[in-house]
């Protein structure tokens, strides 16, 4: 499997979640299984089955996060010479040339993307259109609703 880009912040978020799953969630569900076993017949014990299902989910999530972190190429934008260009990890303010509305996005890895929080995947059409551009550049890209045009207003490396 090839390396997958991940921001330093995204990697830290995954590490925190992994730590919580291993040190808090896993012991809690193990305790719940032990308590449910004490109630007797496991065939008709809903608490036991619910706890086992929760354990299965937690173990699957632990494996998923460990795999992501082992294949991650963590990119810290603050340590790079960007020469003013938009690259992975950059925060960009764009002005819509049709509506004059301003939007701010940060280019992140696919697992970190959340449009509601202003995080767009590096593989999205918008990110592909703006990567390599600088402040003041105009861009146009094919969006699901048709061609959109933006001006790059501000580029931040945070």
C-alpha positions as CSV (number, residue, x, y, z in Angstrom):
1,X,0.0,0.0,0.0
2,X,1.3,3.4,-0.9
3,X,1.7,6.3,1.5
4,X,-1.3,8.5,2.1
5,X,-0.8,12.2,2.8
6,X,-2.1,13.4,6.2
7,X,-1.7,16.7,8.0
8,X,0.2,16.9,11.3
9,X,-3.1,17.9,12.9
10,X,-5.0,15.0,11.4
11,X,-2.3,12.5,12.5
12,X,-2.5,13.9,16.0
13,X,-6.3,13.6,16.0
14,X,-6.0,9.9,15.0
15,X,-3.4,9.3,17.7
16,X,-5.6,10.8,20.4
17,X,-8.6,8.7,19.2
18,X,-6.5,5.6,19.2
19,X,-5.2,6.3,22.7
20,X,-8.8,6.8,23.9
21,X,-10.0,3.6,22.3
22,X,-7.1,1.5,23.8
23,X,-7.0,3.1,27.3
24,X,-10.6,4.0,28.0
25,X,-13.1,2.4,25.6
26,X,-11.6,-1.1,25.4
27,X,-11.3,-1.6,29.2
28,X,-14.8,-0.2,29.7
29,X,-16.3,-2.7,27.2
30,X,-14.3,-5.6,28.6
31,X,-15.8,-4.7,32.1
32,X,-19.3,-4.6,30.6
33,X,-18.8,-8.1,29.0
34,X,-17.6,-9.4,32.4
35,X,-20.6,-8.0,34.2
36,X,-23.0,-9.3,31.5
37,X,-21.5,-12.8,31.9
38,X,-22.3,-12.8,35.6
39,X,-26.0,-12.5,34.7
40,X,-26.2,-16.0,33.5
41,X,-27.4,-17.6,30.2
42,X,-25.5,-15.9,27.4
43,X,-27.9,-17.0,24.6
44,X,-30.6,-14.7,25.8
45,X,-28.5,-12.0,27.4
46,X,-29.0,-8.7,25.4
47,X,-26.4,-6.8,27.5
48,X,-23.8,-9.4,26.7
49,X,-24.5,-9.3,22.9
50,X,-24.5,-5.5,22.9
51,X,-21.2,-5.4,24.7
52,X,-19.7,-7.9,22.3
53,X,-20.9,-5.9,19.4
54,X,-19.4,-2.7,20.9
55,X,-16.1,-4.6,21.4
56,X,-16.1,-5.7,17.8
57,X,-16.6,-2.1,16.7
58,X,-13.8,-0.8,18.9
59,X,-11.4,-3.5,17.8
60,X,-12.2,-2.8,14.1
61,X,-11.7,1.0,14.6
62,X,-8.3,0.4,16.4
63,X,-7.1,-1.7,13.5
64,X,-8.4,0.9,11.0
65,X,-6.6,3.8,12.7
66,X,-3.4,1.8,13.2
67,X,-3.4,1.0,9.4
68,X,-4.0,4.6,8.5
69,X,-1.2,5.8,10.7
70,X,1.2,3.1,9.5
71,X,0.6,4.2,5.8
72,X,0.5,7.9,6.5
73,X,2.9,10.4,5.1
74,X,2.6,13.2,7.7
75,X,3.1,16.6,6.1
76,X,3.8,19.6,8.4
77,X,3.1,22.7,6.3
78,X,4.9,24.9,8.9
79,X,8.3,23.3,8.1
80,X,8.1,23.6,4.3
81,X,9.4,26.2,1.9
82,X,6.3,26.9,-0.1
83,X,7.4,29.9,-2.1
84,X,3.9,31.4,-1.7
85,X,2.2,28.6,-3.6
86,X,-0.9,26.6,-2.5
87,X,0.1,23.1,-1.5
88,X,-1.3,20.3,0.7
89,X,-2.1,21.6,4.2
90,X,-2.5,25.2,3.0
91,X,-5.5,27.3,4.2
92,X,-6.9,29.3,1.4
93,X,-9.4,32.2,1.2
94,X,-11.2,32.3,-2.1
95,X,-13.6,34.9,-3.5
96,X,-16.4,33.6,-5.7
97,X,-16.2,35.8,-8.9
98,X,-19.9,35.4,-9.6
99,X,-21.3,36.2,-6.1
100,X,-18.4,38.1,-4.4
101,X,-18.8,35.7,-1.4
102,X,-15.7,34.6,0.4
103,X,-15.0,31.0,1.5
104,X,-12.0,29.6,3.4
105,X,-10.8,26.0,2.9
106,X,-7.9,23.9,4.1
107,X,-6.5,21.2,1.8
108,X,-6.2,18.0,3.8
109,X,-6.0,14.2,3.3
110,X,-9.1,12.2,2.2
111,X,-9.7,10.9,5.7
112,X,-9.7,14.3,7.2
113,X,-12.0,16.0,4.7
114,X,-15.1,17.6,6.1
115,X,-16.7,20.4,4.0
116,X,-18.8,21.7,6.9
117,X,-15.5,22.5,8.7
118,X,-13.9,23.9,5.6
119,X,-11.6,20.9,5.1
120,X,-11.4,19.7,1.5
121,X,-9.6,16.7,0.2
122,X,-6.5,17.2,-1.9
123,X,-8.2,15.0,-4.6
124,X,-11.3,17.2,-4.8
125,X,-11.8,19.1,-8.1
126,X,-11.4,22.5,-6.2
127,X,-8.2,21.5,-4.5
128,X,-6.7,20.1,-7.7
129,X,-7.6,23.4,-9.4
130,X,-5.9,25.6,-6.8
131,X,-2.8,23.6,-5.9
132,X,0.2,25.4,-7.3
133,X,-1.6,28.8,-7.5
134,X,-0.7,32.0,-5.6
135,X,-2.5,35.0,-4.1
136,X,-4.2,37.0,-6.8
137,X,-4.6,34.1,-9.2
138,X,-7.9,33.3,-10.8
139,X,-9.1,29.7,-11.1
140,X,-11.9,28.0,-12.8
141,X,-13.0,24.4,-12.3
142,X,-15.8,22.0,-13.1
143,X,-18.1,21.7,-10.1
144,X,-21.2,19.4,-10.0
145,X,-23.3,22.5,-10.6
146,X,-21.2,23.8,-13.5
147,X,-18.0,25.8,-14.0
148,X,-17.1,27.9,-10.9
149,X,-14.6,30.7,-10.9
150,X,-12.7,32.0,-7.8
151,X,-9.9,34.4,-7.1
152,X,-7.3,33.4,-4.5
153,X,-7.5,36.1,-1.9
154,X,-5.2,34.8,0.8
155,X,-2.9,31.9,1.4
156,X,-2.0,30.8,4.9
157,X,0.4,28.2,6.2
158,X,-0.9,27.3,9.7
